[in-house]
């Protein structure tokens, strides 16, 4: 409640390139889901 616990885990021993690949993969999943969800919503209307 007093922001003493952080819910984010950063692995500082992970190489930068692997961190960026992980970040891009998560971004890609959200882009993929958003794109196809918008296509489904357009066809339903």
CHARMM internal coordinates of N, CA and C (Angstrom, degrees):
IC EDIT
DIST 1 N 1 CA 1.4365
DIST 1 CA 1 C 1.5355
ANGL 1 N 1 CA 1 C 111.24
DIST 1 C 2 N 1.2883
ANGL 1 CA 1 C 2 N 116.64
DIHE 1 N 1 CA 1 C 2 N -27.75
DIST 2 N 2 CA 1.4609
ANGL 1 C 2 N 2 CA 119.66
DIHE 1 CA 1 C 2 N 2 CA -178.78
DIST 2 CA 2 C 1.5235
ANGL 2 N 2 CA 2 C 111.54
DIHE 1 C 2 N 2 CA 2 C -102.82
DIST 2 C 3 N 1.3327
ANGL 2 CA 2 C 3 N 116.28
DIHE 2 N 2 CA 2 C 3 N 21.61
DIST 3 N 3 CA 1.4563
ANGL 2 C 3 N 3 CA 123.32
DIHE 2 CA 2 C 3 N 3 CA 178.80
DIST 3 CA 3 C 1.5257
ANGL 3 N 3 CA 3 C 112.87
DIHE 2 C 3 N 3 CA 3 C 58.70
DIST 3 C 4 N 1.3272
ANGL 3 CA 3 C 4 N 115.82
DIHE 3 N 3 CA 3 C 4 N 34.43
DIST 4 N 4 CA 1.4644
ANGL 3 C 4 N 4 CA 119.64
DIHE 3 CA 3 C 4 N 4 CA 176.49
DIST 4 CA 4 C 1.5213
ANGL 4 N 4 CA 4 C 111.00
DIHE 3 C 4 N 4 CA 4 C -84.59
DIST 4 C 5 N 1.3295
ANGL 4 CA 4 C 5 N 117.14
DIHE 4 N 4 CA 4 C 5 N -28.22
DIST 5 N 5 CA 1.4556
ANGL 4 C 5 N 5 CA 121.21
DIHE 4 CA 4 C 5 N 5 CA 179.19
DIST 5 CA 5 C 1.5169
ANGL 5 N 5 CA 5 C 109.30
DIHE 4 C 5 N 5 CA 5 C -98.00
DIST 5 C 6 N 1.3192
ANGL 5 CA 5 C 6 N 115.78
DIHE 5 N 5 CA 5 C 6 N 127.21
DIST 6 N 6 CA 1.4497
ANGL 5 C 6 N 6 CA 119.69
DIHE 5 CA 5 C 6 N 6 CA 175.70
DIST 6 CA 6 C 1.5239
ANGL 6 N 6 CA 6 C 108.02
DIHE 5 C 6 N 6 CA 6 C -98.19
DIST 6 C 7 N 1.3178
ANGL 6 CA 6 C 7 N 116.54
DIHE 6 N 6 CA 6 C 7 N 133.19
DIST 7 N 7 CA 1.4488
ANGL 6 C 7 N 7 CA 121.62
DIHE 6 CA 6 C 7 N 7 CA -177.90
DIST 7 CA 7 C 1.5201
ANGL 7 N 7 CA 7 C 111.79
DIHE 6 C 7 N 7 CA 7 C -97.84
DIST 7 C 8 N 1.3066
ANGL 7 CA 7 C 8 N 117.14
DIHE 7 N 7 CA 7 C 8 N 16.27
DIST 8 N 8 CA 1.4541
ANGL 7 C 8 N 8 CA 121.97
DIHE 7 CA 7 C 8 N 8 CA -179.58
DIST 8 CA 8 C 1.5228
ANGL 8 N 8 CA 8 C 107.95
DIHE 7 C 8 N 8 CA 8 C -114.98
DIST 8 C 9 N 1.3215
ANGL 8 CA 8 C 9 N 116.16
DIHE 8 N 8 CA 8 C 9 N 131.21
DIST 9 N 9 CA 1.4574
ANGL 8 C 9 N 9 CA 120.28
DIHE 8 CA 8 C 9 N 9 CA 177.67
DIST 9 CA 9 C 1.5167
ANGL 9 N 9 CA 9 C 108.96
DIHE 8 C 9 N 9 CA 9 C -113.18
DIST 9 C 10 N 1.3004
ANGL 9 CA 9 C 10 N 116.28
DIHE 9 N 9 CA 9 C 10 N 117.81
DIST 10 N 10 CA 1.4553
ANGL 9 C 10 N 10 CA 121.50
DIHE 9 CA 9 C 10 N 10 CA 175.20
DIST 10 CA 10 C 1.5082
ANGL 10 N 10 CA 10 C 108.40
DIHE 9 C 10 N 10 CA 10 C -109.04
DIST 10 C 11 N 1.3140
ANGL 10 CA 10 C 11 N 115.49
DIHE 10 N 10 CA 10 C 11 N 125.41
DIST 11 N 11 CA 1.4567
ANGL 10 C 11 N 11 CA 120.56
DIHE 10 CA 10 C 11 N 11 CA 176.26
DIST 11 CA 11 C 1.5267
ANGL 11 N 11 CA 11 C 107.62
DIHE 10 C 11 N 11 CA 11 C -90.47
DIST 11 C 12 N 1.3134
ANGL 11 CA 11 C 12 N 116.57
DIHE 11 N 11 CA 11 C 12 N 102.26
DIST 12 N 12 CA 1.4554
ANGL 11 C 12 N 12 CA 120.75
DIHE 11 CA 11 C 12 N 12 CA -175.93
DIST 12 CA 12 C 1.5218
ANGL 12 N 12 CA 12 C 112.33
DIHE 11 C 12 N 12 CA 12 C -75.11
DIST 12 C 13 N 1.3288
ANGL 12 CA 12 C 13 N 117.78
DIHE 12 N 12 CA 12 C 13 N -9.16
DIST 13 N 13 CA 1.4593
ANGL 12 C 13 N 13 CA 121.08
DIHE 12 CA 12 C 13 N 13 CA 178.09
DIST 13 CA 13 C 1.5299
ANGL 13 N 13 CA 13 C 112.28
DIHE 12 C 13 N 13 CA 13 C -91.48
DIST 13 C 14 N 1.3371
ANGL 13 CA 13 C 14 N 117.01
DIHE 13 N 13 CA 13 C 14 N -8.09
DIST 14 N 14 CA 1.4603
ANGL 13 C 14 N 14 CA 121.42
DIHE 13 CA 13 C 14 N 14 CA 179.16
DIST 14 CA 14 C 1.5289
ANGL 14 N 14 CA 14 C 109.48
DIHE 13 C 14 N 14 CA 14 C -74.81
DIST 14 C 15 N 1.3217
ANGL 14 CA 14 C 15 N 117.83
DIHE 14 N 14 CA 14 C 15 N 135.06
DIST 15 N 15 CA 1.4666
ANGL 14 C 15 N 15 CA 119.49
DIHE 14 CA 14 C 15 N 15 CA 177.86
DIST 15 CA 15 C 1.5291
ANGL 15 N 15 CA 15 C 111.51
DIHE 14 C 15 N 15 CA 15 C -62.71
DIST 15 C 16 N 1.3150
ANGL 15 CA 15 C 16 N 115.21
DIHE 15 N 15 CA 15 C 16 N 152.84
DIST 16 N 16 CA 1.4675
ANGL 15 C 16 N 16 CA 120.99
DIHE 15 CA 15 C 16 N 16 CA -176.33
DIST 16 CA 16 C 1.5228
ANGL 16 N 16 CA 16 C 111.65
DIHE 15 C 16 N 16 CA 16 C -61.63
DIST 16 C 17 N 1.3135
ANGL 16 CA 16 C 17 N 117.83
DIHE 16 N 16 CA 16 C 17 N -40.34
DIST 17 N 17 CA 1.4667
ANGL 16 C 17 N 17 CA 120.44
DIHE 16 CA 16 C 17 N 17 CA -176.69
DIST 17 CA 17 C 1.5327
ANGL 17 N 17 CA 17 C 110.91
DIHE 16 C 17 N 17 CA 17 C -64.61
DIST 17 C 18 N 1.3249
ANGL 17 CA 17 C 18 N 117.60
DIHE 17 N 17 CA 17 C 18 N -37.19
DIST 18 N 18 CA 1.4734
ANGL 17 C 18 N 18 CA 119.81
DIHE 17 CA 17 C 18 N 18 CA 177.92
DIST 18 CA 18 C 1.5295
ANGL 18 N 18 CA 18 C 110.93
DIHE 17 C 18 N 18 CA 18 C -69.33
DIST 18 C 19 N 1.3237
ANGL 18 CA 18 C 19 N 116.86
DIHE 18 N 18 CA 18 C 19 N -36.33
DIST 19 N 19 CA 1.4591
ANGL 18 C 19 N 19 CA 120.01
DIHE 18 CA 18 C 19 N 19 CA 176.27
DIST 19 CA 19 C 1.5255
ANGL 19 N 19 CA 19 C 110.50
DIHE 18 C 19 N 19 CA 19 C -62.97
DIST 19 C 20 N 1.3273
ANGL 19 CA 19 C 20 N 116.55
DIHE 19 N 19 CA 19 C 20 N -43.12
DIST 20 N 20 CA 1.4658
ANGL 19 C 20 N 20 CA 120.02
DIHE 19 CA 19 C 20 N 20 CA -179.87
DIST 20 CA 20 C 1.5200
ANGL 20 N 20 CA 20 C 111.71
DIHE 19 C 20 N 20 CA 20 C -67.35
DIST 20 C 21 N 1.3362
ANGL 20 CA 20 C 21 N 117.40
DIHE 20 N 20 CA 20 C 21 N -36.17
DIST 21 N 21 CA 1.4665
ANGL 20 C 21 N 21 CA 120.68
DIHE 20 CA 20 C 21 N 21 CA 177.09
DIST 21 CA 21 C 1.5263
ANGL 21 N 21 CA 21 C 110.12
DIHE 20 C 21 N 21 CA 21 C -65.15
DIST 21 C 22 N 1.3280
ANGL 21 CA 21 C 22 N 117.29
DIHE 21 N 21 CA 21 C 22 N -43.14
DIST 22 N 22 CA 1.4699
ANGL 21 C 22 N 22 CA 120.84
DIHE 21 CA 21 C 22 N 22 CA 177.12
DIST 22 CA 22 C 1.5251
ANGL 22 N 22 CA 22 C 110.88
DIHE 21 C 22 N 22 CA 22 C -61.29
DIST 22 C 23 N 1.3108
ANGL 22 CA 22 C 23 N 116.31
DIHE 22 N 22 CA 22 C 23 N -43.81
DIST 23 N 23 CA 1.4623
ANGL 22 C 23 N 23 CA 121.56
DIHE 22 CA 22 C 23 N 23 CA -179.68
DIST 23 CA 23 C 1.5225
ANGL 23 N 23 CA 23 C 110.75
DIHE 22 C 23 N 23 CA 23 C -63.21
DIST 23 C 24 N 1.3256
ANGL 23 CA 23 C 24 N 116.40
DIHE 23 N 23 CA 23 C 24 N -43.31
DIST 24 N 24 CA 1.4676
ANGL 23 C 24 N 24 CA 120.78
DIHE 23 CA 23 C 24 N 24 CA 179.51
DIST 24 CA 24 C 1.5277
ANGL 24 N 24 CA 24 C 110.83
DIHE 23 C 24 N 24 CA 24 C -66.95
DIST 24 C 25 N 1.3294
ANGL 24 CA 24 C 25 N 117.45
DIHE 24 N 24 CA 24 C 25 N -34.71
DIST 25 N 25 CA 1.4611
ANGL 24 C 25 N 25 CA 120.47
DIHE 24 CA 24 C 25 N 25 CA 179.28
DIST 25 CA 25 C 1.5308
ANGL 25 N 25 CA 25 C 110.84
DIHE 24 C 25 N 25 CA 25 C -65.97
DIST 25 C 26 N 1.3056
ANGL 25 CA 25 C 26 N 116.82
DIHE 25 N 25 CA 25 C 26 N -42.87
DIST 26 N 26 CA 1.4689
ANGL 25 C 26 N 26 CA 119.94
DIHE 25 CA 25 C 26 N 26 CA 178.27
DIST 26 CA 26 C 1.5196
ANGL 26 N 26 CA 26 C 109.82
DIHE 25 C 26 N 26 CA 26 C -65.70
DIST 26 C 27 N 1.3360
ANGL 26 CA 26 C 27 N 117.05
DIHE 26 N 26 CA 26 C 27 N -41.59
DIST 27 N 27 CA 1.4570
ANGL 26 C 27 N 27 CA 120.46
DIHE 26 CA 26 C 27 N 27 CA 177.00
DIST 27 CA 27 C 1.5238
ANGL 27 N 27 CA 27 C 110.64
DIHE 26 C 27 N 27 CA 27 C -61.14
DIST 27 C 28 N 1.3236
ANGL 27 CA 27 C 28 N 117.20
DIHE 27 N 27 CA 27 C 28 N -41.49
DIST 28 N 28 CA 1.4514
ANGL 27 C 28 N 28 CA 121.78
DIHE 27 CA 27 C 28 N 28 CA 179.60
DIST 28 CA 28 C 1.5200
ANGL 28 N 28 CA 28 C 112.31
DIHE 27 C 28 N 28 CA 28 C -62.58
DIST 28 C 29 N 1.3270
ANGL 28 CA 28 C 29 N 116.46
DIHE 28 N 28 CA 28 C 29 N -39.48
DIST 29 N 29 CA 1.4706
ANGL 28 C 29 N 29 CA 119.92
DIHE 28 CA 28 C 29 N 29 CA 178.61
DIST 29 CA 29 C 1.5212
ANGL 29 N 29 CA 29 C 110.30
DIHE 28 C 29 N 29 CA 29 C -63.19
DIST 29 C 30 N 1.3345
ANGL 29 CA 29 C 30 N 117.44
DIHE 29 N 29 CA 29 C 30 N -44.04
DIST 30 N 30 CA 1.4539
ANGL 29 C 30 N 30 CA 119.74
DIHE 29 CA 29 C 30 N 30 CA 179.88
DIST 30 CA 30 C 1.5283
ANGL 30 N 30 CA 30 C 111.61
DIHE 29 C 30 N 30 CA 30 C -67.02
DIST 30 C 31 N 1.3234
ANGL 30 CA 30 C 31 N 117.30
DIHE 30 N 30 CA 30 C 31 N -36.56
DIST 31 N 31 CA 1.4640
ANGL 30 C 31 N 31 CA 120.45
DIHE 30 CA 30 C 31 N 31 CA 176.77
DIST 31 CA 31 C 1.5251
ANGL 31 N 31 CA 31 C 109.97
DIHE 30 C 31 N 31 CA 31 C -65.02
DIST 31 C 32 N 1.3260
ANGL 31 CA 31 C 32 N 117.21
DIHE 31 N 31 CA 31 C 32 N -44.88
DIST 32 N 32 CA 1.4621
ANGL 31 C 32 N 32 CA 123.21
DIHE 31 CA 31 C 32 N 32 CA 179.33
DIST 32 CA 32 C 1.5297
ANGL 32 N 32 CA 32 C 110.69
DIHE 31 C 32 N 32 CA 32 C -59.66
DIST 32 C 33 N 1.3215
ANGL 32 CA 32 C 33 N 116.59
DIHE 32 N 32 CA 32 C 33 N -49.26
DIST 33 N 33 CA 1.4638
ANGL 32 C 33 N 33 CA 120.53
DIHE 32 CA 32 C 33 N 33 CA -178.80
DIST 33 CA 33 C 1.5314
ANGL 33 N 33 CA 33 C 110.59
DIHE 32 C 33 N 33 CA 33 C -65.13
DIST 33 C 34 N 1.3211
ANGL 33 CA 33 C 34 N 117.01
DIHE 33 N 33 CA 33 C 34 N -42.86
DIST 34 N 34 CA 1.4667
ANGL 33 C 34 N 34 CA 120.17
DIHE 33 CA 33 C 34 N 34 CA 179.85
DIST 34 CA 34 C 1.5094
ANGL 34 N 34 CA 34 C 112.52
DIHE 33 C 34 N 34 CA 34 C -63.99
DIST 34 C 35 N 1.3308
ANGL 34 CA 34 C 35 N 116.64
DIHE 34 N 34 CA 34 C 35 N -40.80
DIST 35 N 35 CA 1.4630
ANGL 34 C 35 N 35 CA 120.71
DIHE 34 CA 34 C 35 N 35 CA -179.02
DIST 35 CA 35 C 1.5261
ANGL 35 N 35 CA 35 C 111.13
DIHE 34 C 35 N 35 CA 35 C -64.55
DIST 35 C 36 N 1.3246
ANGL 35 CA 35 C 36 N 116.53
DIHE 35 N 35 CA 35 C 36 N -49.94
DIST 36 N 36 CA 1.4598
ANGL 35 C 36 N 36 CA 118.64
DIHE 35 CA 35 C 36 N 36 CA -177.63
DIST 36 CA 36 C 1.5218
ANGL 36 N 36 CA 36 C 112.32
DIHE 35 C 36 N 36 CA 36 C -74.02
DIST 36 C 37 N 1.3037
ANGL 36 CA 36 C 37 N 117.80
DIHE 36 N 36 CA 36 C 37 N -27.53
DIST 37 N 37 CA 1.4608
ANGL 36 C 37 N 37 CA 119.46
DIHE 36 CA 36 C 37 N 37 CA 174.59
DIST 37 CA 37 C 1.5235
ANGL 37 N 37 CA 37 C 110.12
DIHE 36 C 37 N 37 CA 37 C -67.44
DIST 37 C 38 N 1.3309
ANGL 37 CA 37 C 38 N 117.75
DIHE 37 N 37 CA 37 C 38 N -39.00
DIST 38 N 38 CA 1.4619
ANGL 37 C 38 N 38 CA 119.71
DIHE 37 CA 37 C 38 N 38 CA 177.61
DIST 38 CA 38 C 1.5259
ANGL 38 N 38 CA 38 C 111.02
DIHE 37 C 38 N 38 CA 38 C -67.96
DIST 38 C 39 N 1.3384
ANGL 38 CA 38 C 39 N 117.47
DIHE 38 N 38 CA 38 C 39 N -33.95
DIST 39 N 39 CA 1.4724
ANGL 38 C 39 N 39 CA 119.56
DIHE 38 CA 38 C 39 N 39 CA 176.07
DIST 39 CA 39 C 1.5272
ANGL 39 N 39 CA 39 C 111.18
DIHE 38 C 39 N 39 CA 39 C -65.32
DIST 39 C 40 N 1.3244
ANGL 39 CA 39 C 40 N 116.88
DIHE 39 N 39 CA 39 C 40 N -40.74
DIST 40 N 40 CA 1.4590
ANGL 39 C 40 N 40 CA 120.63
DIHE 39 CA 39 C 40 N 40 CA 179.08
DIST 40 CA 40 C 1.5239
ANGL 40 N 40 CA 40 C 110.44
DIHE 39 C 40 N 40 CA 40 C -65.83
DIST 40 C 41 N 1.3240
ANGL 40 CA 40 C 41 N 116.70
DIHE 40 N 40 CA 40 C 41 N -41.84
DIST 41 N 41 CA 1.4713
ANGL 40 C 41 N 41 CA 119.79
DIHE 40 CA 40 C 41 N 41 CA -179.91
DIST 41 CA 41 C 1.5283
ANGL 41 N 41 CA 41 C 110.44
DIHE 40 C 41 N 41 CA 41 C -64.76
DIST 41 C 42 N 1.3291
ANGL 41 CA 41 C 42 N 118.39
DIHE 41 N 41 CA 41 C 42 N -37.83
DIST 42 N 42 CA 1.4731
ANGL 41 C 42 N 42 CA 120.54
DIHE 41 CA 41 C 42 N 42 CA 178.73
DIST 42 CA 42 C 1.5220
ANGL 42 N 42 CA 42 C 111.27
DIHE 41 C 42 N 42 CA 42 C -66.82
DIST 42 C 43 N 1.3256
ANGL 42 CA 42 C 43 N 118.74
DIHE 42 N 42 CA 42 C 43 N -37.67
DIST 43 N 43 CA 1.4666
ANGL 42 C 43 N 43 CA 120.35
DIHE 42 CA 42 C 43 N 43 CA -178.58
DIST 43 CA 43 C 1.5237
ANGL 43 N 43 CA 43 C 110.86
DIHE 42 C 43 N 43 CA 43 C -74.22
DIST 43 C 44 N 1.3186
ANGL 43 CA 43 C 44 N 118.74
DIHE 43 N 43 CA 43 C 44 N -28.13
DIST 44 N 44 CA 1.4621
ANGL 43 C 44 N 44 CA 121.17
DIHE 43 CA 43 C 44 N 44 CA 179.31
DIST 44 CA 44 C 1.5109
ANGL 44 N 44 CA 44 C 110.36
DIHE 43 C 44 N 44 CA 44 C -71.40
DIST 44 C 45 N 1.3146
ANGL 44 CA 44 C 45 N 117.30
DIHE 44 N 44 CA 44 C 45 N -38.02
DIST 45 N 45 CA 1.4738
ANGL 44 C 45 N 45 CA 120.11
DIHE 44 CA 44 C 45 N 45 CA 179.45
DIST 45 CA 45 C 1.4637
ANGL 45 N 45 CA 45 C 108.39
DIHE 44 C 45 N 45 CA 45 C -69.51
END
COOR INIT
IC SEED 1 N 1 CA 1 C
IC BUILD
